[in-house]
Amino acid sequence: MGEYVFKEINHETINKISNLLQKKYLDDILIEGTDDFYIENKDNTIIYFSYTGFALILRYYCRKDTQINNILEEYYTEMRTTSGDIKNEHPDELYDKL
């Protein structure tokens, strides 16, 4: 799991990185001119590519590590439970918590 942020990068380099990732993880299926895409491949790897106009952000996550998967699942389960509890509260009570 990690993230790369390229703050000073030109469009030619962005396109090269985009094409490289797509060729490697999408079996040569290219999506031209896309500044934002998500790849989930058969190797349980997830890659998020985003060019914001200010920086290129590459985030990646490999689901092969079961310990990290368990920690993340516990976190998301807790967040879903917490979100569900908040939605059921009276609006005035929710407002007071903000």
CYANA upper distance limits for C-alpha pairs under 8 A (distance plus 0.5 A):
  1 MET  CA     59 ARG  CA      8.10
  1 MET  CA     60 TYR  CA      6.00
  1 MET  CA     61 TYR  CA      4.69
  1 MET  CA     62 CYS  CA      6.79
  2 GLY  CA     59 ARG  CA      6.30
  2 GLY  CA     60 TYR  CA      5.99
  2 GLY  CA     61 TYR  CA      7.11
  3 GLU  CA     57 ILE  CA      7.57
  3 GLU  CA     58 LEU  CA      6.07
  3 GLU  CA     59 ARG  CA      4.81
  3 GLU  CA     60 TYR  CA      6.83
  4 TYR  CA     57 ILE  CA      6.29
  4 TYR  CA     58 LEU  CA      5.58
  4 TYR  CA     59 ARG  CA      6.93
  5 VAL  CA     55 ALA  CA      7.08
  5 VAL  CA     56 LEU  CA      6.25
  5 VAL  CA     57 ILE  CA      5.11
  5 VAL  CA     58 LEU  CA      6.97
  6 PHE  CA     55 ALA  CA      5.98
  6 PHE  CA     56 LEU  CA      5.56
  6 PHE  CA     57 ILE  CA      6.98
  7 LYS  CA     54 PHE  CA      6.95
  7 LYS  CA     55 ALA  CA      4.90
  7 LYS  CA     56 LEU  CA      7.04
  8 GLU  CA     54 PHE  CA      8.31
  8 GLU  CA     55 ALA  CA      7.27
  9 ILE  CA     13 THR  CA      7.18
  9 ILE  CA     14 ILE  CA      7.54
  9 ILE  CA     55 ALA  CA      7.71
  9 ILE  CA     56 LEU  CA      7.91
 10 ASN  CA     14 ILE  CA      6.89
 11 HIS  CA     15 ASN  CA      6.62
 12 GLU  CA     16 LYS  CA      6.81
 13 THR  CA     17 ILE  CA      6.71
 14 ILE  CA     18 SER  CA      6.58
 14 ILE  CA     56 LEU  CA      7.86
 15 ASN  CA     19 ASN  CA      6.52
 15 ASN  CA     33 GLY  CA      8.30
 16 LYS  CA     20 LEU  CA      6.57
 17 ILE  CA     21 LEU  CA      6.69
 18 SER  CA     22 GLN  CA      6.67
 18 SER  CA     49 PHE  CA      8.12
 19 ASN  CA     23 LYS  CA      6.48
 19 ASN  CA     30 LEU  CA      7.23
 20 LEU  CA     24 LYS  CA      6.63
 21 LEU  CA     25 TYR  CA      6.45
 21 LEU  CA     26 LEU  CA      8.25
 22 GLN  CA     26 LEU  CA      5.55
 22 GLN  CA     27 ASP  CA      7.73
 22 GLN  CA     28 ASP  CA      6.89
 22 GLN  CA     29 ILE  CA      7.07
 22 GLN  CA     30 LEU  CA      6.45
 22 GLN  CA     31 ILE  CA      8.28
 23 LYS  CA     27 ASP  CA      5.98
 23 LYS  CA     28 ASP  CA      4.62
 23 LYS  CA     29 ILE  CA      6.98
 23 LYS  CA     30 LEU  CA      7.38
 24 LYS  CA     28 ASP  CA      7.46
 25 TYR  CA     39 ILE  CA      7.78
 25 TYR  CA     41 ASN  CA      6.79
 26 LEU  CA     30 LEU  CA      8.18
 26 LEU  CA     39 ILE  CA      8.06
 26 LEU  CA     41 ASN  CA      7.71
 35 ASP  CA     49 PHE  CA      7.73
 35 ASP  CA     50 SER  CA      6.14
 35 ASP  CA     51 TYR  CA      5.60
 35 ASP  CA     52 THR  CA      8.24
 36 ASP  CA     48 TYR  CA      8.15
 36 ASP  CA     49 PHE  CA      5.94
 36 ASP  CA     50 SER  CA      4.82
 36 ASP  CA     51 TYR  CA      6.73
 37 PHE  CA     48 TYR  CA      6.54
 37 PHE  CA     49 PHE  CA      5.79
 37 PHE  CA     50 SER  CA      7.10
 38 TYR  CA     46 ILE  CA      7.80
 38 TYR  CA     47 ILE  CA      6.27
 38 TYR  CA     48 TYR  CA      5.06
 38 TYR  CA     49 PHE  CA      6.77
 39 ILE  CA     45 THR  CA      8.35
 39 ILE  CA     46 ILE  CA      6.04
 39 ILE  CA     47 ILE  CA      5.55
 39 ILE  CA     48 TYR  CA      6.92
 40 GLU  CA     44 ASN  CA      7.28
 40 GLU  CA     45 THR  CA      6.25
 40 GLU  CA     46 ILE  CA      4.97
 40 GLU  CA     47 ILE  CA      7.07
 41 ASN  CA     45 THR  CA      6.20
 41 ASN  CA     46 ILE  CA      7.25
 44 ASN  CA     62 CYS  CA      6.37
 44 ASN  CA     63 ARG  CA      5.81
 44 ASN  CA     64 LYS  CA      7.15
 45 THR  CA     60 TYR  CA      7.72
 45 THR  CA     61 TYR  CA      6.30
 45 THR  CA     62 CYS  CA      4.92
 45 THR  CA     63 ARG  CA      6.76
 46 ILE  CA     60 TYR  CA      6.03
 46 ILE  CA     61 TYR  CA      5.64
 46 ILE  CA     62 CYS  CA      6.80
 47 ILE  CA     58 LEU  CA      7.50
 47 ILE  CA     59 ARG  CA      6.16
 47 ILE  CA     60 TYR  CA      4.92
 47 ILE  CA     61 TYR  CA      7.09
 48 TYR  CA     57 ILE  CA      8.33
 48 TYR  CA     58 LEU  CA      6.19
 48 TYR  CA     59 ARG  CA      5.52
 48 TYR  CA     60 TYR  CA      6.81
 49 PHE  CA     56 LEU  CA      7.98
 49 PHE  CA     57 ILE  CA      6.52
 49 PHE  CA     58 LEU  CA      5.37
 49 PHE  CA     59 ARG  CA      7.23
 50 SER  CA     56 LEU  CA      6.29
 50 SER  CA     57 ILE  CA      5.68
 50 SER  CA     58 LEU  CA      7.04
 51 TYR  CA     55 ALA  CA      6.29
 51 TYR  CA     56 LEU  CA      4.84
 51 TYR  CA     57 ILE  CA      6.70
 52 THR  CA     56 LEU  CA      7.00
 52 THR  CA     57 ILE  CA      8.39
 63 ARG  CA     68 ILE  CA      8.44
 63 ARG  CA     69 ASN  CA      7.01
 65 ASP  CA     69 ASN  CA      6.84
 66 THR  CA     70 ASN  CA      6.62
 67 GLN  CA     71 ILE  CA      6.89
 68 ILE  CA     72 LEU  CA      6.64
 69 ASN  CA     73 GLU  CA      6.55
 70 ASN  CA     74 GLU  CA      6.68
 71 ILE  CA     75 TYR  CA      6.77
 72 LEU  CA     76 TYR  CA      6.63
 73 GLU  CA     77 THR  CA      6.51
 74 GLU  CA     78 GLU  CA      6.66
 75 TYR  CA     79 MET  CA      6.67
 76 TYR  CA     80 ARG  CA      6.57
 77 THR  CA     81 THR  CA      6.73
 78 GLU  CA     82 THR  CA      6.61
 79 MET  CA     83 SER  CA      6.48
 80 ARG  CA     84 GLY  CA      6.57
 81 THR  CA     85 ASP  CA      6.80
 82 THR  CA     86 ILE  CA      6.85
 83 SER  CA     87 LYS  CA      6.79
 84 GLY  CA     88 ASN  CA      7.08
 85 ASP  CA     89 GLU  CA      7.26
 86 ILE  CA     94 LEU  CA      7.42
 89 GLU  CA     93 GLU  CA      6.99
 89 GLU  CA     94 LEU  CA      6.88
 90 HIS  CA     94 LEU  CA      6.87
 91 PRO  CA     95 TYR  CA      6.56
 92 ASP  CA     96 ASP  CA      6.79
 93 GLU  CA     97 LYS  CA      7.01
 94 LEU  CA     98 LEU  CA      7.14
